[in-house]
Amino acid sequence: MPRSVNSVASRARRKKVFKQAKGFFGRRKNVWTVAKNAVDKAMLYAYRDRKTKKRNFRALWITRINAAARIHGMSYSQFMGKIKANDIELNRKVLADLAMNHPDAFKAIVDKIK
C-alpha cells in the first residue's frame, strides 16, 4: 500500500503559522522552521505578559495613589488603611483615576477619612 501523506492538513497548518508570523522581520516570516520557532516564542511571551501587564498596572495605580496621598499629608499605607477602616469600597484603579483626573474628588475622600 502506498504511503499516504495528508498534504492538505500539512499545508493548512503551515499556512496558519505563516499567517501568525506576518509582520516578522527577515526569514522569521517566510521560512517554515524559523517562522514556527518565532511564533512559538511569540505566543509564550504573549501568554506570560498578559499576566505581567496586570502587575504593572497595579504598581502604576499604587504609585499614583501614593503621590496624591502625600500631597494631602498621608503615606500610601496610612491612606489605604483608613480607606478600609471607613468601609470605602473603591479599588486602586478607581482611586488612581480620581487622583489623576479629579483631584477635588480625591481630596474629598481624604477629608472624609481624616
PyMOL CGO cylinders between C-alpha atoms (Angstrom):
from pymol import cmd
from pymol.cgo import CYLINDER

trace = [
    CYLINDER, 0.00, 0.00, 0.00, 1.42, 3.42, -0.91, 0.3, 1, 1, 1, 1, 1, 1,
    CYLINDER, 1.42, 3.42, -0.91, 2.38, 5.91, 1.76, 0.3, 1, 1, 1, 1, 1, 1,
    CYLINDER, 2.38, 5.91, 1.76, -0.39, 8.41, 2.45, 0.3, 1, 1, 1, 1, 1, 1,
    CYLINDER, -0.39, 8.41, 2.45, 0.61, 11.98, 3.24, 0.3, 1, 1, 1, 1, 1, 1,
    CYLINDER, 0.61, 11.98, 3.24, -2.09, 14.39, 4.24, 0.3, 1, 1, 1, 1, 1, 1,
    CYLINDER, -2.09, 14.39, 4.24, -0.75, 17.41, 2.37, 0.3, 1, 1, 1, 1, 1, 1,
    CYLINDER, -0.75, 17.41, 2.37, -3.97, 19.38, 2.76, 0.3, 1, 1, 1, 1, 1, 1,
    CYLINDER, -3.97, 19.38, 2.76, -3.70, 19.35, 6.56, 0.3, 1, 1, 1, 1, 1, 1,
    CYLINDER, -3.70, 19.35, 6.56, 0.08, 19.97, 6.47, 0.3, 1, 1, 1, 1, 1, 1,
    CYLINDER, 0.08, 19.97, 6.47, -0.33, 22.96, 4.18, 0.3, 1, 1, 1, 1, 1, 1,
    CYLINDER, -0.33, 22.96, 4.18, -3.15, 24.35, 6.33, 0.3, 1, 1, 1, 1, 1, 1,
    CYLINDER, -3.15, 24.35, 6.33, -1.00, 24.01, 9.44, 0.3, 1, 1, 1, 1, 1, 1,
    CYLINDER, -1.00, 24.01, 9.44, 1.94, 25.81, 7.80, 0.3, 1, 1, 1, 1, 1, 1,
    CYLINDER, 1.94, 25.81, 7.80, -0.36, 28.47, 6.38, 0.3, 1, 1, 1, 1, 1, 1,
    CYLINDER, -0.36, 28.47, 6.38, -1.76, 29.15, 9.86, 0.3, 1, 1, 1, 1, 1, 1,
    CYLINDER, -1.76, 29.15, 9.86, 1.76, 29.63, 11.29, 0.3, 1, 1, 1, 1, 1, 1,
    CYLINDER, 1.76, 29.63, 11.29, 2.82, 31.88, 8.41, 0.3, 1, 1, 1, 1, 1, 1,
    CYLINDER, 2.82, 31.88, 8.41, -0.28, 33.99, 8.95, 0.3, 1, 1, 1, 1, 1, 1,
    CYLINDER, -0.28, 33.99, 8.95, 0.66, 34.39, 12.63, 0.3, 1, 1, 1, 1, 1, 1,
    CYLINDER, 0.66, 34.39, 12.63, 4.24, 35.30, 11.58, 0.3, 1, 1, 1, 1, 1, 1,
    CYLINDER, 4.24, 35.30, 11.58, 3.02, 38.11, 9.32, 0.3, 1, 1, 1, 1, 1, 1,
    CYLINDER, 3.02, 38.11, 9.32, 4.98, 41.27, 10.03, 0.3, 1, 1, 1, 1, 1, 1,
    CYLINDER, 4.98, 41.27, 10.03, 8.04, 39.47, 11.42, 0.3, 1, 1, 1, 1, 1, 1,
    CYLINDER, 8.04, 39.47, 11.42, 11.43, 40.54, 10.03, 0.3, 1, 1, 1, 1, 1, 1,
    CYLINDER, 11.43, 40.54, 10.03, 13.60, 38.57, 7.62, 0.3, 1, 1, 1, 1, 1, 1,
    CYLINDER, 13.60, 38.57, 7.62, 13.37, 34.77, 7.44, 0.3, 1, 1, 1, 1, 1, 1,
    CYLINDER, 13.37, 34.77, 7.44, 11.13, 34.72, 10.53, 0.3, 1, 1, 1, 1, 1, 1,
    CYLINDER, 11.13, 34.72, 10.53, 8.14, 35.44, 8.27, 0.3, 1, 1, 1, 1, 1, 1,
    CYLINDER, 8.14, 35.44, 8.27, 8.69, 33.07, 5.34, 0.3, 1, 1, 1, 1, 1, 1,
    CYLINDER, 8.69, 33.07, 5.34, 10.93, 30.10, 6.27, 0.3, 1, 1, 1, 1, 1, 1,
    CYLINDER, 10.93, 30.10, 6.27, 8.94, 27.31, 7.89, 0.3, 1, 1, 1, 1, 1, 1,
    CYLINDER, 8.94, 27.31, 7.89, 11.28, 26.20, 10.70, 0.3, 1, 1, 1, 1, 1, 1,
    CYLINDER, 11.28, 26.20, 10.70, 12.34, 29.73, 11.62, 0.3, 1, 1, 1, 1, 1, 1,
    CYLINDER, 12.34, 29.73, 11.62, 8.75, 31.03, 11.49, 0.3, 1, 1, 1, 1, 1, 1,
    CYLINDER, 8.75, 31.03, 11.49, 7.46, 28.12, 13.59, 0.3, 1, 1, 1, 1, 1, 1,
    CYLINDER, 7.46, 28.12, 13.59, 10.05, 28.78, 16.32, 0.3, 1, 1, 1, 1, 1, 1,
    CYLINDER, 10.05, 28.78, 16.32, 9.42, 32.54, 16.19, 0.3, 1, 1, 1, 1, 1, 1,
    CYLINDER, 9.42, 32.54, 16.19, 5.65, 32.10, 16.50, 0.3, 1, 1, 1, 1, 1, 1,
    CYLINDER, 5.65, 32.10, 16.50, 6.06, 29.61, 19.39, 0.3, 1, 1, 1, 1, 1, 1,
    CYLINDER, 6.06, 29.61, 19.39, 8.28, 32.10, 21.24, 0.3, 1, 1, 1, 1, 1, 1,
    CYLINDER, 8.28, 32.10, 21.24, 5.89, 34.98, 20.47, 0.3, 1, 1, 1, 1, 1, 1,
    CYLINDER, 5.89, 34.98, 20.47, 2.95, 33.01, 21.88, 0.3, 1, 1, 1, 1, 1, 1,
    CYLINDER, 2.95, 33.01, 21.88, 4.98, 32.24, 25.01, 0.3, 1, 1, 1, 1, 1, 1,
    CYLINDER, 4.98, 32.24, 25.01, 5.78, 35.93, 25.51, 0.3, 1, 1, 1, 1, 1, 1,
    CYLINDER, 5.78, 35.93, 25.51, 2.15, 36.91, 24.88, 0.3, 1, 1, 1, 1, 1, 1,
    CYLINDER, 2.15, 36.91, 24.88, 0.88, 34.44, 27.50, 0.3, 1, 1, 1, 1, 1, 1,
    CYLINDER, 0.88, 34.44, 27.50, 3.49, 35.48, 30.05, 0.3, 1, 1, 1, 1, 1, 1,
    CYLINDER, 3.49, 35.48, 30.05, 3.00, 39.22, 29.50, 0.3, 1, 1, 1, 1, 1, 1,
    CYLINDER, 3.00, 39.22, 29.50, -0.78, 39.09, 29.84, 0.3, 1, 1, 1, 1, 1, 1,
    CYLINDER, -0.78, 39.09, 29.84, -0.04, 38.20, 33.47, 0.3, 1, 1, 1, 1, 1, 1,
    CYLINDER, -0.04, 38.20, 33.47, 2.77, 40.78, 33.80, 0.3, 1, 1, 1, 1, 1, 1,
    CYLINDER, 2.77, 40.78, 33.80, 0.53, 43.56, 32.49, 0.3, 1, 1, 1, 1, 1, 1,
    CYLINDER, 0.53, 43.56, 32.49, -1.78, 43.16, 35.50, 0.3, 1, 1, 1, 1, 1, 1,
    CYLINDER, -1.78, 43.16, 35.50, 1.19, 43.55, 37.89, 0.3, 1, 1, 1, 1, 1, 1,
    CYLINDER, 1.19, 43.55, 37.89, 2.47, 46.61, 36.02, 0.3, 1, 1, 1, 1, 1, 1,
    CYLINDER, 2.47, 46.61, 36.02, -0.87, 48.38, 36.14, 0.3, 1, 1, 1, 1, 1, 1,
    CYLINDER, -0.87, 48.38, 36.14, -1.33, 47.66, 39.85, 0.3, 1, 1, 1, 1, 1, 1,
    CYLINDER, -1.33, 47.66, 39.85, 2.14, 49.13, 40.52, 0.3, 1, 1, 1, 1, 1, 1,
    CYLINDER, 2.14, 49.13, 40.52, 1.24, 52.21, 38.47, 0.3, 1, 1, 1, 1, 1, 1,
    CYLINDER, 1.24, 52.21, 38.47, -2.02, 52.73, 40.37, 0.3, 1, 1, 1, 1, 1, 1,
    CYLINDER, -2.02, 52.73, 40.37, -0.23, 52.39, 43.72, 0.3, 1, 1, 1, 1, 1, 1,
    CYLINDER, -0.23, 52.39, 43.72, 2.38, 54.96, 42.64, 0.3, 1, 1, 1, 1, 1, 1,
    CYLINDER, 2.38, 54.96, 42.64, -0.32, 57.44, 41.60, 0.3, 1, 1, 1, 1, 1, 1,
    CYLINDER, -0.32, 57.44, 41.60, -2.33, 56.97, 44.79, 0.3, 1, 1, 1, 1, 1, 1,
    CYLINDER, -2.33, 56.97, 44.79, 0.82, 57.37, 46.89, 0.3, 1, 1, 1, 1, 1, 1,
    CYLINDER, 0.82, 57.37, 46.89, 1.77, 60.62, 45.13, 0.3, 1, 1, 1, 1, 1, 1,
    CYLINDER, 1.77, 60.62, 45.13, -1.72, 62.06, 45.56, 0.3, 1, 1, 1, 1, 1, 1,
    CYLINDER, -1.72, 62.06, 45.56, -1.98, 60.95, 49.21, 0.3, 1, 1, 1, 1, 1, 1,
    CYLINDER, -1.98, 60.95, 49.21, 1.38, 62.53, 50.07, 0.3, 1, 1, 1, 1, 1, 1,
    CYLINDER, 1.38, 62.53, 50.07, 0.14, 65.87, 48.69, 0.3, 1, 1, 1, 1, 1, 1,
    CYLINDER, 0.14, 65.87, 48.69, -2.52, 65.70, 51.43, 0.3, 1, 1, 1, 1, 1, 1,
    CYLINDER, -2.52, 65.70, 51.43, -0.02, 64.66, 54.12, 0.3, 1, 1, 1, 1, 1, 1,
    CYLINDER, -0.02, 64.66, 54.12, -0.54, 60.89, 54.24, 0.3, 1, 1, 1, 1, 1, 1,
    CYLINDER, -0.54, 60.89, 54.24, 1.50, 57.92, 53.10, 0.3, 1, 1, 1, 1, 1, 1,
    CYLINDER, 1.50, 57.92, 53.10, 0.01, 55.27, 50.84, 0.3, 1, 1, 1, 1, 1, 1,
    CYLINDER, 0.01, 55.27, 50.84, -0.22, 52.67, 53.61, 0.3, 1, 1, 1, 1, 1, 1,
    CYLINDER, -0.22, 52.67, 53.61, -1.96, 55.10, 56.01, 0.3, 1, 1, 1, 1, 1, 1,
    CYLINDER, -1.96, 55.10, 56.01, -4.35, 56.14, 53.26, 0.3, 1, 1, 1, 1, 1, 1,
    CYLINDER, -4.35, 56.14, 53.26, -5.29, 52.58, 52.28, 0.3, 1, 1, 1, 1, 1, 1,
    CYLINDER, -5.29, 52.58, 52.28, -5.62, 51.55, 55.93, 0.3, 1, 1, 1, 1, 1, 1,
    CYLINDER, -5.62, 51.55, 55.93, -8.08, 54.37, 56.59, 0.3, 1, 1, 1, 1, 1, 1,
    CYLINDER, -8.08, 54.37, 56.59, -9.97, 53.63, 53.36, 0.3, 1, 1, 1, 1, 1, 1,
    CYLINDER, -9.97, 53.63, 53.36, -10.55, 50.05, 54.54, 0.3, 1, 1, 1, 1, 1, 1,
    CYLINDER, -10.55, 50.05, 54.54, -11.40, 51.16, 58.10, 0.3, 1, 1, 1, 1, 1, 1,
    CYLINDER, -11.40, 51.16, 58.10, -14.05, 53.60, 56.82, 0.3, 1, 1, 1, 1, 1, 1,
    CYLINDER, -14.05, 53.60, 56.82, -15.62, 50.95, 54.54, 0.3, 1, 1, 1, 1, 1, 1,
    CYLINDER, -15.62, 50.95, 54.54, -15.00, 52.93, 51.36, 0.3, 1, 1, 1, 1, 1, 1,
    CYLINDER, -15.00, 52.93, 51.36, -15.10, 50.27, 48.66, 0.3, 1, 1, 1, 1, 1, 1,
    CYLINDER, -15.10, 50.27, 48.66, -13.14, 51.91, 45.87, 0.3, 1, 1, 1, 1, 1, 1,
    CYLINDER, -13.14, 51.91, 45.87, -10.45, 49.82, 44.23, 0.3, 1, 1, 1, 1, 1, 1,
    CYLINDER, -10.45, 49.82, 44.23, -6.96, 51.06, 43.37, 0.3, 1, 1, 1, 1, 1, 1,
    CYLINDER, -6.96, 51.06, 43.37, -7.84, 51.57, 39.70, 0.3, 1, 1, 1, 1, 1, 1,
    CYLINDER, -7.84, 51.57, 39.70, -10.67, 53.98, 40.56, 0.3, 1, 1, 1, 1, 1, 1,
    CYLINDER, -10.67, 53.98, 40.56, -8.66, 55.75, 43.28, 0.3, 1, 1, 1, 1, 1, 1,
    CYLINDER, -8.66, 55.75, 43.28, -5.75, 56.27, 40.87, 0.3, 1, 1, 1, 1, 1, 1,
    CYLINDER, -5.75, 56.27, 40.87, -8.12, 57.67, 38.24, 0.3, 1, 1, 1, 1, 1, 1,
    CYLINDER, -8.12, 57.67, 38.24, -9.60, 60.08, 40.79, 0.3, 1, 1, 1, 1, 1, 1,
    CYLINDER, -9.60, 60.08, 40.79, -6.12, 61.12, 41.91, 0.3, 1, 1, 1, 1, 1, 1,
    CYLINDER, -6.12, 61.12, 41.91, -5.02, 61.87, 38.34, 0.3, 1, 1, 1, 1, 1, 1,
    CYLINDER, -5.02, 61.87, 38.34, -8.13, 63.29, 36.68, 0.3, 1, 1, 1, 1, 1, 1,
    CYLINDER, -8.13, 63.29, 36.68, -10.35, 64.51, 39.54, 0.3, 1, 1, 1, 1, 1, 1,
    CYLINDER, -10.35, 64.51, 39.54, -8.10, 65.85, 42.32, 0.3, 1, 1, 1, 1, 1, 1,
    CYLINDER, -8.10, 65.85, 42.32, -11.01, 67.64, 44.05, 0.3, 1, 1, 1, 1, 1, 1,
    CYLINDER, -11.01, 67.64, 44.05, -12.92, 64.33, 44.38, 0.3, 1, 1, 1, 1, 1, 1,
    CYLINDER, -12.92, 64.33, 44.38, -9.77, 62.66, 45.72, 0.3, 1, 1, 1, 1, 1, 1,
    CYLINDER, -9.77, 62.66, 45.72, -9.38, 65.49, 48.25, 0.3, 1, 1, 1, 1, 1, 1,
    CYLINDER, -9.38, 65.49, 48.25, -12.98, 64.93, 49.37, 0.3, 1, 1, 1, 1, 1, 1,
    CYLINDER, -12.98, 64.93, 49.37, -12.16, 61.26, 50.05, 0.3, 1, 1, 1, 1, 1, 1,
    CYLINDER, -12.16, 61.26, 50.05, -9.06, 62.27, 52.03, 0.3, 1, 1, 1, 1, 1, 1,
    CYLINDER, -9.06, 62.27, 52.03, -11.08, 64.78, 54.07, 0.3, 1, 1, 1, 1, 1, 1,
    CYLINDER, -11.08, 64.78, 54.07, -13.72, 62.12, 54.79, 0.3, 1, 1, 1, 1, 1, 1,
    CYLINDER, -13.72, 62.12, 54.79, -11.24, 59.59, 56.17, 0.3, 1, 1, 1, 1, 1, 1,
    CYLINDER, -11.24, 59.59, 56.17, -9.12, 62.04, 58.23, 0.3, 1, 1, 1, 1, 1, 1,
]
cmd.load_cgo(trace, "trace")
